[in-house]
Amino acid sequence: MLVQLVTSFVASAAFSILFNVPRKVLLQCGFVGMLGWALYVSLSAEGFDLVISTVAAAFFVTLISQILARMFKTPIIVFSVSGIIPLVPGGLAYDAMRLFVEGDYSLATQSAARAFLISGAIAIGLIFSEVTNVIFKRPSLRKERARRAS
């Protein structure tokens, strides 16, 4: 588990460098990716389906990203994109393409479908977190508008 956490931290931080993230938040970006991966691995180990684990981890990554974005006065996308990188099913997509090339179409279709489901789960987790953020922010926006109107 420790090796996976370190690897996910390095992958997220390294992608942050490619993404031209400000140096002051590189460690935080790696930390977000590591936490998302830790949740994903923990839920998977507990017997949850990989898609459900991915939704929960993507939701968590975006939630942490929103908090860090406020703390460091940086756009949310800086943290969320870097934090999602460990969850992307690149190996599964590669295996699907390899199986297609080898002619094992039934197994390739299964792998491709799984990769698409996990990719969709990432999108659902990101959207669900953003919607949750808007719902919880809305009461404070109403109060602010009411204060301005009076």
N, C-alpha and C positions, 0 to 999 in steps of 0.2 A: 504494500500500500504506500509506503514511504517513497519508493522509487516512482510510482505513478504520480504522486503529488508533486514531487520535484520536477518530473518531466512535464506535467501539465503547467506548472508555474513557468518553466523555461519556454515552453511552446507559446504560451500567452504573451509573455514578455518579449520574446523574439518577434512575434507577429506584430506587436505594438511598435517595435522599431521600424518594421517594414511599412506600417501604417502611419509613420511620422507622428507618433504620439509625443507630446511634450515630455522631456526627460524627467520632470518632477513627478510624474505619475506612472512611470514604467513599472515600479515595484507594485503599485496598487493594481495595475492591469494584470500583472502576473498572479497576484493574490486572488483577484476575482475569478480568473480561470481555474486556479487551483481549488477554490471553494466550490465552484460549480462542478468540477470533476469529482471532488470528494463526495458531494451529495449524490451525483449520478452513480458512482461506484457503490456507495452505501445502500442506496435504494435497490440497485440491481442485486447486490449480495443478499438483501432481505427477501428476495423473490419477486420483486415487482418487475413487470414487463419493461423491456428496454425503452419502449415508446413513452410509457408513463414516467419512467425515471428521467427521460430526456425532457419532457414537458416540465417536470418539477425543477430540474436543474436549470433550464433556460429561464424559468420564472424567477428562480432565486438569483441567477446572475444579473438579470435586469433589475431586480429589486435592490441588490447591492450596488449596482451601477448608478441607480438613481440617487442613492444616499451619498456615494462618493462624488458624484457630479456636483451635488450641492456643497459638499465639504470643500472640494478643490476648485470650485467655480470653473468647471470644464464640461463640455457637452457630454451627454449620457452615452452617445455612440462611441466615444473613446473607450469607455470601460466595457460596454456591452459587446461590441464586436470582438475585442480582444478576449473577453471572457467566454465567448461562445466557441472559439476556435477548438478547444479540446473536445467539444461535443459533436463536431461535424463528422459525419460518417464517411470519411474519405477512404478508409481501408475497405469498408463494405462495398462502396461504389467501385473501387478498383477490382475487387474480387468478382463483382457482377460482370464487369467488362471482360475480365480475363476468362470467365466461364463462357460468356457469349462467343469469344474468339475460339475457345477450345471446342465449341459445339455442344456444350451441356446446357441446353436452353431451359430446361425445367428448373435446374438449380440456379441458373443465372437470373431467371425471372423472379424467383423467390428472393434472391439477394438484392436485386434492383428494387423490388417492392419494399423490402425492409429499409433500404437506404432512403427511399422516398418517404416512407412513414416517419423515419427518424428526422429527416429534414423538415417535414411538416410539423413534427412535434416541437422542433426548435422555434419555428415561426409562431406556433400557437402559444408557447410559453412566453415569448417576447410580447406578443399582442396582449395576452391575458394580464401580464404584469403592468403594461402601459395603461390598460383600461382600469385596472385596480387603482393605479396611481391617480388617474383622472377622477375616479369616483370619490376617493378620499380627499383630494384637493378641492373638489367642488364646493363643499360647505364653507371653506375659508374664502373661496372666490365670491360666494354669495354675500358673505359678511362684508367683504371689501367693497363690493358694488353698492351694497346698502349704505355703507358708511360714506361713500363718495356722493351718493344721491342726496343725502341729508345735509 
